[in-house]
Amino acid sequence: MEFQQQELRQDSVFRASSALKMIICSLVGIFSFFVSFEWQGKDTILIDHIVNFIRAEVPLLVTAYVLIMLVGGALLPFLTKKWNNSIVSIVLSIFKVCGMVAGILLIFNLAPGWLANESIGPYLMEKLIKPVGVLIPIGSLFLALLVSYGLLEYIGVLTQPFMKPIFKTPGRSAVDAVASFVGSYSVGLLLTNRVYMEGRYTAKEAAIIATGFSTVSATFMVVIASTLDIMQHWNAFFWVSLVVTFVVTAITARIYPLRSMKDEYYQGSTPMPEKIVKKDRFKEAWRQAMEAVEQNPPLSKILWMNLKDGFIMAMGVIPSILSIGLLGLVLATYTPIFDWLAYIFVPFTYVLQIPEPFLAAKALSLSLAEVFLPALVVTQAPLVTKFIVAVVSISAILFFSAVIPLILSSEIPLTLRQILLIWFERVVLTLIIVTPIAFLLF
């Protein structure tokens, strides 16, 4: 009897310890990703503050780090002999080598005029490569606290009733959606890839999440709104973008190609499908959270695993972003290719009676190259056109300067052809949904 009481006391202490771990780690994770605060004149989340601080205080170290990541990322596929596994692997490996060369030329001020153009090479290096390169490993550290201590399981059970019916994804994907909107697409994709490799998403679910939730952060939305001089309509812009993005995701999850993807778990992972909860939802959410905490390895091991994964992902992503993003910006700046691509959208902009329909169509086509380019094209357009283009930029999600290389560098089994088709669907669906809203508002 005494032994049973002692066992119960030990179990109670163990549970209390697990609960404390979950609460502390989850609160730190939530604060890191979801709470904005002002520091040194900038209002953003903790991780972004850390990235900005590192870039401001040790710029030479950041440049050296980027150089190492560029060279390492370009050589890794050849060292591991994975560069010729498939056509996509071969193409990506070539792009990574090109990204390494472009990066070296930019870092050592050897770039030719077209590459040294402030709106091309330096823009990519300062606005994308350095922030994303530093953000991924730092984000992966804090990500461990967000996803490894029961919060994912807890929220997953609570959001089950609407995530699965609406988006065809598990309840735990709600964390992804919020992380992307409040944090950034790189954080969202890092989270999606990690959870998929752990066997908690299927290939189809990971693809829906990666192409449906991993949009730019609220911080970057402020940049777009400021550029278009629509900050006085910030609340309308933010909430319309949020709602329209998720409505479009609910639709694309039900049409080809996402609809046809296989519900298979990552090869080599232990499948952990979400259990359907019918009753005692809060009690079951807590039980699953405690179970997850108790099965964890030590915190130091979790942090090291996540940091290592973050560096590997950064190494794969940095040269890809630089080369593919560079190609998109060069084509947009020096060729008429996006003028030709605009004709795909001209019928929609004319039928929907958007002011300056060809200009709007060109802006929409540019969303494929870089999320910020559409805003630069329509700065002098009527307010309705600016609002529509701004929302489409956010809701389209997929662009060559960052998100597409990130997805292709991950383990999520999406082909480039599928990604391009999803981008087209998202642009057209967003256009159809947001245009009447814009006319009603303005």
C-alpha positions in Angstrom: 0.0 0.0 0.0 2.8 2.4 1.0 4.7 1.5 -2.3 1.5 2.3 -4.3 1.2 5.7 -2.6 4.9 6.5 -3.2 4.4 5.5 -6.9 1.4 7.8 -7.1 3.3 10.7 -5.5 6.2 10.2 -8.0 3.8 10.0 -10.9 2.1 13.2 -9.7 5.5 15.0 -9.4 6.5 13.7 -12.9 3.2 15.0 -14.3 3.6 18.4 -12.6 7.1 18.6 -14.0 5.8 17.8 -17.5 3.1 20.4 -17.1 5.6 23.0 -16.0 7.9 22.2 -19.0 5.0 22.5 -21.4 3.8 25.8 -20.0 7.3 27.5 -19.8 8.6 26.2 -23.2 5.3 26.9 -25.0 5.0 30.4 -23.5 8.6 31.2 -24.6 7.8 29.7 -28.0 4.6 31.7 -28.3 6.3 34.9 -27.2 9.2 34.4 -29.7 6.9 33.9 -32.7 3.6 35.6 -32.0 4.1 38.6 -29.8 5.3 41.9 -31.4 7.0 44.5 -29.3 9.0 47.7 -30.0 12.7 47.7 -29.5 15.2 50.2 -30.9 12.4 51.9 -32.9 11.2 48.8 -34.6 8.0 46.9 -33.8 8.3 43.2 -34.6 8.6 39.7 -33.0 11.5 38.5 -30.8 13.2 36.4 -33.5 13.2 39.3 -36.0 14.7 41.5 -33.3 17.4 39.0 -32.7 18.1 38.7 -36.5 18.2 42.5 -36.8 20.5 42.8 -33.8 23.0 40.3 -35.2 22.9 41.9 -38.6 23.5 45.4 -37.1 26.2 44.4 -34.5 28.3 41.9 -36.5 27.7 42.6 -40.2 31.1 41.1 -41.2 30.3 37.9 -39.3 26.9 37.7 -41.1 28.6 38.2 -44.5 31.1 35.5 -43.7 28.4 33.2 -42.5 26.4 33.8 -45.8 29.5 33.1 -47.8 30.1 29.8 -45.9 26.4 28.8 -46.4 26.6 29.7 -50.1 29.7 27.6 -50.7 28.6 24.7 -48.5 25.1 24.7 -50.0 26.4 24.6 -53.5 28.9 21.8 -52.8 26.8 19.6 -50.5 24.7 17.9 -53.3 27.9 16.9 -55.0 29.7 15.8 -51.8 26.7 13.6 -50.8 26.3 12.4 -54.5 22.6 13.4 -54.4 22.9 16.1 -57.2 21.8 13.7 -59.9 19.0 11.8 -58.1 16.3 13.4 -60.3 15.9 16.1 -63.0 14.8 18.5 -60.2 17.9 17.6 -58.2 20.1 18.3 -61.2 18.5 21.6 -62.0 18.5 22.8 -58.3 22.2 21.8 -57.9 23.1 23.8 -61.0 21.1 26.8 -59.6 22.9 26.5 -56.3 26.3 26.7 -58.0 25.1 29.7 -59.9 23.9 31.2 -56.6 27.3 30.6 -55.0 29.0 32.4 -57.9 26.6 35.3 -57.9 27.0 35.6 -54.1 30.8 35.6 -54.2 30.8 38.3 -56.9 28.4 40.5 -54.8 30.2 39.9 -51.5 33.7 40.8 -53.0 32.3 43.7 -55.1 33.2 42.0 -58.4 29.7 41.9 -59.8 29.0 43.3 -63.3 26.7 46.3 -63.7 23.5 44.4 -64.3 24.1 42.2 -61.1 25.3 45.2 -59.1 22.1 47.1 -59.9 20.7 48.2 -56.4 17.3 46.7 -57.2 18.7 43.3 -58.2 21.9 41.8 -56.5 22.2 44.1 -53.5 18.4 44.0 -53.0 18.4 40.2 -52.9 21.4 40.0 -50.6 20.3 42.6 -48.1 16.5 42.0 -48.1 16.3 38.3 -48.5 19.6 36.3 -48.3 21.0 37.7 -45.1 17.7 38.0 -43.1 16.5 34.5 -44.2 19.9 33.0 -43.7 20.2 34.2 -40.1 16.5 33.6 -39.4 16.3 29.9 -40.3 18.8 28.5 -37.7 17.7 31.0 -35.0 14.0 30.3 -35.8 14.7 26.5 -35.6 16.0 26.9 -32.1 12.9 28.6 -30.8 10.8 26.3 -33.0 11.9 23.4 -30.7 10.1 25.1 -27.8 7.0 25.7 -29.9 6.5 22.2 -31.4 8.3 19.8 -29.0 6.6 20.5 -25.7 2.9 19.6 -26.3 1.6 22.9 -27.7 1.2 21.4 -31.2 -0.8 18.4 -29.8 -2.9 20.7 -27.5 -3.9 23.2 -30.2 -4.3 20.3 -32.7 -7.1 18.6 -30.6 -8.9 22.0 -30.0 -8.9 23.0 -33.7 -9.7 19.6 -35.1 -13.4 20.3 -35.6 -12.7 23.0 -38.3 -9.2 22.5 -39.7 -9.9 19.1 -41.2 -13.4 19.9 -42.7 -12.3 23.2 -44.1 -8.6 22.8 -45.1 -8.2 19.0 -45.2 -5.3 19.3 -42.7 -4.9 18.2 -39.1 -5.8 20.5 -36.2 -2.1 20.9 -35.4 -1.6 22.8 -38.8 -3.3 25.8 -37.1 0.1 26.6 -35.5 1.6 26.7 -39.0 -0.9 29.1 -40.3 -0.4 31.5 -37.4 3.4 31.1 -37.4 3.5 32.1 -41.1 1.2 35.1 -40.8 2.8 36.5 -37.6 6.3 35.2 -38.2 7.4 34.5 -41.8 7.1 32.0 -44.6 10.6 30.6 -43.8 9.5 29.8 -40.2 6.2 28.3 -41.4 8.0 26.1 -44.0 10.6 25.1 -41.5 7.8 24.0 -39.1 5.9 22.2 -41.9 8.9 20.3 -43.1 9.9 19.3 -39.6 6.5 18.0 -38.7 6.2 16.2 -42.0 9.5 14.4 -41.5 8.4 13.4 -38.0 5.4 11.6 -39.5 2.8 14.0 -38.2 1.7 15.2 -41.6 1.1 13.2 -44.8 2.6 14.4 -48.1 -0.8 15.8 -49.1 -1.3 17.6 -45.8 2.3 19.1 -45.9 1.7 20.2 -49.5 -1.6 22.0 -48.7 0.0 23.7 -45.7 3.2 24.7 -47.6 1.3 26.2 -50.5 -1.7 27.5 -48.5 -0.4 29.0 -45.2 3.3 29.9 -45.8 2.7 33.5 -46.9 4.8 36.6 -45.9 4.6 37.9 -42.4 2.4 40.7 -41.1 5.6 42.7 -40.8 6.3 42.4 -44.5 2.6 43.3 -45.2 3.3 46.6 -43.5 6.2 47.2 -46.0 3.8 46.5 -49.0 1.1 48.7 -47.5 3.6 51.5 -46.9 5.0 51.3 -50.5 1.5 51.5 -51.9 0.5 54.3 -49.5 -2.5 52.4 -48.1 -1.5 52.3 -44.5 -4.6 54.3 -43.7 -6.5 51.2 -44.7 -4.2 48.8 -42.8 -6.9 46.9 -40.9 -9.0 46.3 -44.0 -5.9 45.2 -45.9 -4.7 42.8 -43.1 -8.0 41.1 -42.4 -9.1 40.9 -46.0 -5.7 39.3 -46.9 -6.0 36.9 -44.0 -9.5 35.8 -44.8 -9.1 35.6 -48.6 -5.8 33.7 -48.3 -7.4 31.0 -46.1 -10.6 30.9 -48.3 -8.4 30.3 -51.4 -6.5 27.6 -49.5 -9.7 25.8 -48.7 -10.6 25.8 -52.4 -7.1 24.8 -53.7 -7.1 21.8 -51.3 -10.1 20.5 -53.2 -8.9 20.9 -56.7 -6.0 19.4 -58.8 -3.1 19.1 -58.2 -3.4 19.1 -54.3 -6.5 17.0 -54.4 -4.7 14.2 -56.2 -1.6 14.0 -53.9 -1.1 10.9 -51.9 -1.9 10.7 -48.2 1.4 9.0 -47.4 3.8 9.6 -44.5 7.4 10.5 -44.9 9.5 7.5 -45.8 11.4 6.3 -42.7 9.2 8.2 -40.2 6.9 6.7 -37.6 3.4 7.8 -38.7 1.6 9.7 -36.0 -1.8 10.5 -37.4 -4.0 12.8 -35.4 -6.6 11.0 -33.3 -10.1 12.1 -33.9 -11.6 13.3 -30.6 -15.3 13.1 -30.1 -15.7 14.1 -26.4 -13.9 15.7 -23.5 -11.9 17.7 -25.9 -10.0 19.9 -23.4 -9.1 16.8 -21.2 -7.9 14.9 -24.2 -5.9 17.9 -25.5 -4.1 18.1 -22.2 -3.5 14.3 -22.1 -1.9 14.2 -25.5 0.2 17.3 -24.7 1.6 15.6 -21.5 2.3 12.4 -23.4 4.3 14.4 -26.0 6.3 16.1 -23.3 7.1 12.9 -21.4 8.4 11.1 -24.6 10.8 13.9 -25.4 14.6 13.6 -25.2 16.5 16.1 -23.1 16.1 19.8 -24.1 19.8 20.1 -25.1 19.4 17.3 -27.6 16.2 18.8 -29.0 17.8 22.2 -29.4 20.9 20.7 -31.1 18.8 18.6 -33.5 16.8 21.6 -34.5 19.8 23.9 -34.8 21.5 21.3 -37.0 18.4 21.0 -39.2 18.2 24.8 -39.4 21.8 25.1 -40.7 21.3 22.3 -43.2 18.1 24.0 -44.5 19.8 27.4 -44.6 22.6 25.8 -46.6 20.1 24.4 -49.1 18.0 27.5 -49.3 20.5 30.4 -49.5 22.1 29.6 -52.9 18.7 28.6 -54.3 17.0 31.8 -53.3 19.9 33.9 -54.7 20.1 32.2 -58.1 16.3 31.6 -58.7 15.4 35.0 -57.2 18.1 36.6 -59.3 16.7 35.0 -62.5 13.2 36.3 -61.7 14.4 39.9 -61.0 16.7 40.0 -64.1 13.8 38.8 -66.3 11.4 41.3 -64.8 13.9 44.2 -65.1 15.6 43.5 -68.5 13.1 41.4 -70.5 9.5 41.7 -71.6 8.7 38.2 -70.4 6.4 39.3 -67.6 4.6 41.7 -70.1 3.9 38.5 -72.1 2.9 36.6 -69.0 0.5 39.4 -68.1 -1.8 38.4 -71.1 -2.8 35.3 -69.1 -4.5 37.6 -66.6 -5.7 40.3 -68.9 -9.1 38.6 -69.6 -9.7 38.4 -65.8 -8.8 42.0 -65.1 -10.9 43.2 -68.0 -14.0 41.1 -67.1 -13.7 42.2 -63.4 -13.4 45.8 -64.6 -10.3 46.5 -62.5 -9.0 50.0 -63.2 -5.9 49.9 -65.5 -6.4 46.2 -66.3 -3.1 45.6 -68.2 -1.0 47.2 -65.5 -2.8 45.1 -62.9 -2.3 42.0 -65.0 1.5 42.7 -65.3 1.7 43.2 -61.5 -0.1 39.9 -61.0 2.4 38.1 -63.3 5.3 39.6 -61.4 4.1 38.0 -58.1 5.7 34.8 -59.5 9.1 36.4 -59.4 9.1 38.2 -56.1 6.3 39.2 -53.6 7.4 42.8 -53.5 7.6 43.5 -57.3 3.8 43.9 -57.9 3.6 46.8 -55.4 6.4 48.6 -57.3 4.5 48.4 -60.5 1.2 49.9 -59.3 2.4 52.7 -56.9 0.6 55.3 -59.1 -2.5 53.2 -59.9 -6.0 53.9 -58.5 -6.6 52.8 -54.9 -8.9 49.9 -55.9 -6.1 48.5 -58.1 -3.5 48.9 -55.5 -5.6 47.2 -52.9 -6.4 44.2 -55.2 -2.7 43.8 -56.2 -1.6 44.0 -52.6 -4.0 41.3 -51.4 -3.1 39.1 -54.4 0.6 39.5 -53.6 0.0 38.1 -50.1 -2.5 35.4 -51.1 -0.5 34.0 -54.1 2.1 32.8 -51.6 4.4 31.2 -54.1 7.2 33.2 -55.6 10.7 32.4 -57.1 12.8 34.6 -55.0 12.2 32.6 -51.8 9.1 30.4 -51.2 9.5 28.2 -54.3 13.2 27.4 -53.7 12.4 26.8 -50.0 9.7 24.2 -50.9 11.9 22.5 -53.5 14.7 22.3 -51.0 12.5 20.7 -48.4 11.3 17.1 -48.2 7.8 18.0 -49.2 7.1 16.1 -52.5 5.9 19.0 -54.7 7.2 19.3 -58.3 7.9 22.7 -60.0 5.0 22.0 -62.4 2.6 21.5 -59.5 3.8 24.6 -57.7 3.3 26.8 -60.8 -0.2 25.4 -61.3 -1.1 26.1 -57.7 0.3 29.7 -58.0 -1.9 30.3 -61.1 -5.0 28.9 -59.3 -4.3 31.1 -56.2 -3.8 34.3 -58.3 -7.1 33.8 -60.3 -9.1 32.7 -57.2 -7.9 35.6 -55.1 -8.6 38.0 -57.9 -12.2 36.8 -58.3 -12.8 36.9 -54.5 -11.0 40.2 -53.6 -12.2 42.4 -56.5 -15.8 42.8 -55.4 -14.6 43.3 -51.8 -12.3 46.1 -53.0 -15.1 47.8 -54.9 -17.4 47.6 -51.8 -14.7 49.1 -49.6 -13.5 51.8 -51.9 
